[in-house]
Amino acid sequence: MTSQNLYADLPSNPEAGERFDALLARPGLRIERIVSTGQASPPDFWYDQDEAEWVLLLQGAAALRFADEPAARALRPGDWLYVAPHRRHRVEWTAAGEATVWLAVHFAE
C-alpha cells in the first residue's frame, strides 16, 4: 500500500492550470487530489460527468455553481458536496494567492 501526504508538494505560486493527482483508481472508483491556485471554469463551460462525485474542500476557498441553482455555493475548508451524475456544475472561482486543495471521489452509481 502506498501512503503519502495530501499537503505534500503544494505550489507556492499560482500555476497556469489546476493540478489533478490520482490517488487511487479502481473499476468504478477514482479518488484524486485537485489543487487550484485561482482557477475557475471558462465562461459558459459546465462539467457534465457520467459518474457521481463527492468532493471535499480541504484548504483554501472556492465557489461551485450548479446549472439548476440561481447562485454559486461558497465553500470553505471542511465543506463537501455530492454531485449526481450529469448534474451540470462549474467552478466559479478559487482563492487567488493560495493553494485550494480538494479531495474528489468519483464513482459509478
N, C-alpha and C positions, 0 to 999 in steps of 0.2 A: 504494500500500500504506500502510495506517495503522500507526503504531507508537506505543506508549505504554509506561508502566512499570507492572508488576503491583503495585507497592507504592504507587502514587500514590493519594491521596485515601482513605487508610485512616481509619476512625473513631478518634477519640481517647477516646471514651466508649462505654459499652455502648449498643447500639441495640435497638429493640423486636424486630426480626426480622433474619434473615440477609440479606445483600446478594448478589444474583446479577447479575453483569455479563457480558453476552455479548461475547466477544472475536472469535469467528469462527463463522459459520453457513453451511453448505452442505448440499445434499441428502445426508442420511445421516450428517452430521457436525455437532457443536456443541461448541465449546470455550468454557468460561466460568470466570470467577474467582468464587469464593464467599468471602465474608468473614463470619465468625461472631464474635460477642462474648459468649460464654457461653450460646448457644442449644443446645437439644437437641430431638430429635424428641418430639412429645407422647406421653404414656403410651399403650401399645398401638397406636401407629402404626408401620407398616412401609412403606418405599418398595418398590414392585414395578414396575419400569420395563421398557418394551418393548425399549429399546436397551441395549447394553452400555455400561459406564462404566469409564474408567481415571481414578483420582483420585490426586493427589499433594498431600501436606501440605507447604506451603512455609514456614509460620511459625505459631507457637503450639503448641497441643496439643489432642488430641481422642481420643475413643474411638468406634469404629464396631462395631456388633454385627450379625452375620448370624443370621437365624432358625434356621439349621441348625447353629449352633455354640453351645456351652454358655456361653461368656464373650465379653465385648467385647474388641476388639483396641485397645490403646493405641497412638496414633500420635504421632510427633514429627517435626520438620522433616526432610524427605528421604524419609520413608516413603510408599510408594504401594501401591495395591490395584487389582486388576481385579475388577469386579463383573459377572458374567454376566447376560444378560437374565433378568428375572423371579426373580433371586436376592434374596429379601426381606432388607432391611437397614434399619438405623436409626442415627441419631447419638445415642449415649448421653450424651455431654457434650462441650463445647468449653471451652477455658480462659476463665475469667472474668477481667475486668480487662485483657485484651489482645486484639488482633485475631488471630484464627486465619485464615490465608489458605490456600485450597485452589485447585488448578488441576484442573478436571474436563473430561475429554474424553468426550463421549457419541457413540456411533457404532452404525450398523447392522451386524449380523453376518450 
